[in-house]
Amino acid sequence: MQLNQTLMAAGLALAASAILSFIDNFVTAVSQEAGLWQFQVFRTLFAVPLLLVAGRVSGRVIRPVNLPRLAARSLAVSVGLLIYFASLGTLPVSQAGAGLFSAPLWVALLSVVLFRQGIGALGAFAVMLGFAGALMLLQPDLHNLTGLSLMPLAAGMFYGFGMMLTRHWCTQESAITLALGIFVTIGAAGLIMLCVMTHWPGDAFISAPWTAPSTRFLWLTLLQAVGSVCAVTLIAQAYRIGNPSLVAVFEYSFLIFASLWAFLLWGTATNALAWVGMAVILASGIMMATSQKEKANATVAL
């Protein structure tokens, strides 16, 4: 049963990464139509009804089992994602992405510190190896790192913490409820920031004020909402049934799928170092899966 849940969690994480990496290819097109916060508000307006309908059709319970814990989990994940988006306004995508994908390291650290859950030497090495592979793929400019580079690292910390809370506090919540928590929290933050930026506007994507939504913006945002609903629901379910350290490593597949989609959609090639990074990420996932299987077998033997 444990092995089946592990395989299912890995599959869910892979599917979520494939969907997210596809829709993120169109964020640049969104930025040509409106600002980040307006995008977040409209995405929430599209996503929440979709989730409510999905909950009704599937018969899933939407009412939170433990609202305070759900709110804490939603806040942690949302803060991580919003810090990541904010860092994109001042840092190259490679640096911001490298920081966000430090989440598996935070998951491993928090597993030990907060929940006394050891991941073993092989598991720890696998997480470190996965992060190294992500750096090879993202290739941040190490010569131009500044204090602002801590922003995406903070995003990785909050995101990793939120994923830990998913496993330890929110296993009784449905995947749809978990997804609703994130969308509502980010949507509320987006509405507040949109009001602020409308009064004190800027020229960047992150500081753009309200603008009349175009038809193209609405269609692109609807695409993002549908894809995000599917992906967030899948990844929430993965963290509910799987080991957080294992699921976090498989989330690295987002980078691999992103490279593949970029090539298929826009013809953007990936260099040799990035392909090496993909191979390293795959190896780290295999190591983590092996580590978890050994621990499960040892537990059964006892």
N, C-alpha and C positions, 0 to 999 in steps of 0.2 A: 504493500500500500504506500509506504514512504517513498519508494523508488518511483512508483507511478505518479505521485504528486510532484516529485522533483522534475520528472520529465515533462509533465504538463505545465508546470510553472516556467520551465525553460522555453517551451514552445510558445506560451503566451507572451513572454518577454520578447521573443524574436518577432512575433507577429506585430506587437505594439511598436517595436523599433522600425519595422519595415513601413508601417503606415505613417508614423510621425516623420520619418526621414523623407517620405514622398511629399507630404503636404508642406513641409518646411522649405521645399524648393521654390514655393510660390510666395514666401514672405517678402521677398524683394519687390514683387509685383504689388503686394499690398501696400508697402511703404511708399509707392509712387502715387497712391490714392488718398491715404490718410495716415494719421499718427498711430503710435503704438497703443496708447491708452484708449483711443476710440476703437481700435481694432479689438482690444481685450473686452470692451463693453459689448460691442456687437456680437463677438464670438460667444459671450456668455448668454446674450439674449437668444441666440440661435440654439446653443447647446442645451440649456436647461429644459426647454420644452421637449427636445429630442430625448433627453434622459427620462423625463417624466412619462412620456409615451412608452419608452422601452420598458420602464418599470411596470407600467400598467399591463402591457401586452405579455410580458414574461411572468407576471404574477409575483415579482420580487417585492419584498418589503422595502419601502423607501424611508419610512420613519426611522431616525437614528436610534440605535439601542442605547448608546451612551453619548449624549450630545456634547458634554464637556471634552471627552477624549477625542471625539470626532473633530471638534473645533480646533483642538490643539494640533492634531495631525494635519488638518487642512491648512492651518496657519503656517506650520513649519514648511510644508511642501510649497505653498504659495509664496512665502518669503524667499525661499531658495530660487524659485523660477523667476520672480520679479527682480531679484538682485542680479540674476544672470542677464535678463533683458536690459536692466539699467547699465550693466557693465558694457553692453554692446555699443552704448553711446559714447564711450571713451576709450575702449580697447579694441584691438583687432579680434575678429571672430575666433582666430586660432587660440589666442590667450584666454578669452572668455570660456571657450569650449573646453580647453585643457583643465581649467579650474572646476568647471561644473562636473566633469567626469572624474574628479577626485572623490565623488560620492561613495564609491565602493570602499575606498580607504577609510572614510568616516564611518561607514556601516560596520566594517570590521572592528575599528577602534571602539565604537559605541557598544557593539555587541559584548565586548570584554568588560568595558568600564561600567556600563549601566546595567547590563543583564547577566553578567558573569557567564557568558556563553562563549566558550573557546572555539576557535575555528581550526586549530591545529597548525603545525608548521607548514604543511603543504598548502593548506588553504590560505594562510597569510602570504606565502610566496606567490600564489596564483593571483591574488588581488594586486600585489605590487607589480607583477608581470603584466597584468591587464592594464594598469595605469601607464606603465612604460610603453606598451603598445599604442595606447591612445595618444601619447605624446609624439610617438613616431608618425602617427597618422595626421595629427593636427599640426605638428611642426611649428610650435610657437617661437617667436623671435626672442631668444634668451638674452640678447645684448641690449634690448630695449625695455626690459621689465621695469616697472615702477611700483610705487606703493599701491596704485590702483589695481595691481594684479591680485591683491588680496580679496577684492570684491568677488570675482568668480569662485575663489576658494571658499569664501563664506557661503556662496550659493551652493556649492557642493556639500558643505557641512549641513546646512539646513535641509537640503533635499535628502541627504542620507539619513538625517535624524527623522525626517518625516516617514521615510520608508521603514525605519526601525519601529516607529510607533504603529505603523500599519500592521506589522506582524505581532507586536506585543500588546497593543491596546485595542485594535479594531478588527480582530478576526471575526467577530460576530456581526459586523456591518456588511451589508451587501456591496458588491462592486459598484453598483449604480449609486448607492448612497455615498460611497467614498469619492466617486467622480463628481457628484453634485457638490460636495463640500469644497473641492478644489475650484470648480468653476464659479461658484457663488462668491468665494473669498477673493479670487482674482478679479472677478467682475466688479465687486464692491471697491476694491483697491483701484481698479481702472477708472471707475466713475469719479472717485475722489481726485485722482491725479489728472483726469481730463478737465475737471473744473479748475484745478490749479493752473494747468498749462494754457487753458483758454484765457485766463486772466494775465498770466505771465508767459506768453508764447515764445518759442524758439524755432530754429530752422531745422533741427535734427528730428529724426524719426521719433526719438524718445520724448521730445519736448514740443511736438507739433500740437496746435490747438484743434478745437472742433472744426470740422469742415463738412459741408453738405455731402452725404454719402452718394457716390456714383453707383451705377448699376454694376460696373466691374468690381468695385470694392465689395458690394453685397454678395456677389457670386463667389468671389475669392474667400470672403469671410465665412460663407456657408460651407464651402469646401473644407476650410480649416476646422469649423465646428464639428462637422460630421466625422472627419478623420480623427480629431482630438477626442471626441466622445468614445469612438471605438477603441482608440489606443489607450486612453486613460483608464477605461473600464478593464481592458485586458491586463494592463500592468498592475492595477489595483488587485485584481484577482490573483495574479502571479505572486504578489507579496503576501496575500492572505494565506495561500496554500504552500508556498515554498520558503526555503531558507533565504533570508534577506541578502546574505553575502553571495549566495549563488545567483539569485535573480539579478543583483546589481552587476555582476560580471557579464551576464548575458545581455544586459542593457548596452554594453559596449558595441554590440552589433549595430546599433544606430549609426555608428561611424562607418561601418562597412557598407550598410545599405545606402547611406548618404552618398558615398562615393559612386556606388553603382547607379543610383538614380541620376546623379549629376552627369554621368557619362551617357546614360540612355536618353535623358531628356534634353541635355544641352551639349553633349559631345565633349564634356570636360574630362580630360584624361587624369589619371592618378599616377604619381611618380613611384619610383622603385622603393624609396624609403617608406612611403605610405603602405605599399603592398606588404612590406616586411612587418609593419605595425599591425596590419590585419591578421597576418599569420600568428604573431605573438598574442594578439587578443584571443584568437581561436584556441591557441594552446593553453592560455590561462583559464578559459572556460572549461576545457577538458580536465585540467588539473583540479579545479574547484569541484567539478562533478565527481571526480574520482575520490577526492577527500571526503565529500559528504557521503558517498556510498560506503567508504571504509568505516566512517563513524557510525553509520546506521547499522552496518553488519556487526560492529563491536558491541553496540547497544543491545542488539538482539541476542548475541552470544552470552551477554551477562544475564 
